[in-house]
Amino acid sequence: MKSRWSWRIDLHIHTDKSDGAQTPVQVVEKASQLNLAAISITDHDSAEALEDARIASRVFSLQIVPGIELSAQVHDREVHILGYYIDDKNEKLLDHTHQMIEHRRERALQIWQNLKQAGVDLAFEAIERKAVSGLIGRAHIAKALIEANIVNNFYEAFSRFLGEGGSAYVPKELPTVRQAIDLIHLSGGVAFWAHPGVDPNESYLKSMLTAGLDGLEVMHPSNSYDTREMLQEWCKRYSLLSCGGSDFHQADPTRPGIGDLEVPYRWLIEIKQLLKIRQNAERA
């Protein structure tokens, strides 16, 4: 039997409760079949999948790390903050997720109106059908555009309409990175900068450090070997923890699947150790 220090984990997975394609139960079952030691479901601005995942984990004997991926803003740029070991019943966190559902719906309606003005014939109901949980993102609009044969793929949907500079683009209303990190900490969790390798700006990192950031997502499909080395160096320099995951949304031959990245179990142990230190400090 392998030492638990060599067990694989995946701490970045999405379900159909945000913009993923699979249900929480399907994700848990797949991870169990792959013999993963632990996973974290980190849906965008939503903790709705976590209860179903916990129930399924009892059947499949899989460790579930309750997680979330919050959208935030730093230096006028959007960043995402992963939260691990959150209390998904925390009222302030739930209030925020409910507000984000409303903001996303309002944004989707504005994008739809812009699409109409651009001559695109697409019913809003077609977009709503793609968002199982009611949390509508641009990925759902892209899927509706593809299904209606208006575009051929996600790249075309975002380059023509949905991405920054596209004819239907609408910017998000985002909390500050401090607000996002505070929400994670208030709900008992630890906060990590998601996929920093997409735009590895050290000035962003320093702003997040002052807001209480706990770690960086070192292992991610967008991170090259050199980027991972740089992020590990940042972790050492600023005394940050590491995490990683596939950022799985749906089966895609061009991207890693659940558990495909070699994320070490020891990173999860280090996260637990930090939480234990904080809990002991609160009791002292």
Sequence and secondary structure as in RCSB ss.txt:
>XXXX:A:sequence
MKSRWSWRIDLHIHTDKSDGAQTPVQVVEKASQLNLAAISITDHDSAEALEDARIASRVFSLQIVPGIELSAQVH
DREVHILGYYIDDKNEKLLDHTHQMIEHRRERALQIWQNLKQAGVDLAFEAIERKAVSGLIGRAHIAKALIEANI
VNNFYEAFSRFLGEGGSAYVPKELPTVRQAIDLIHLSGGVAFWAHPGVDPNESYLKSMLTAGLDGLEVMHPSNSY
DTREMLQEWCKRYSLLSCGGSDFHQADPTRPGIGDLEVPYRWLIEIKQLLKIRQNAERA
>XXXX:A:secstr
   GGG EEEEEE  TTTT SS HHHHHHHHHHTT SEEEE  BT  TTHHHHHHHHHHHT EE  EEEEEEEET
TEEEEEEEES  TT HHHHHHHHHHHHHHHHHHHHHHHHHHHTT    HHHHHHH TTS   HHHHHHHHHHTTS
 SSHHHHIIIIISTTSTT       BHHHHHHHHHHTT EEEESSGGGS  HHHHHHHHHTT  EEEEE TT  H
HHHHHHHHHHHHHT EEEE   B S  TTS  TT S EEHHHHHHHHHHHHHHHHHHH 
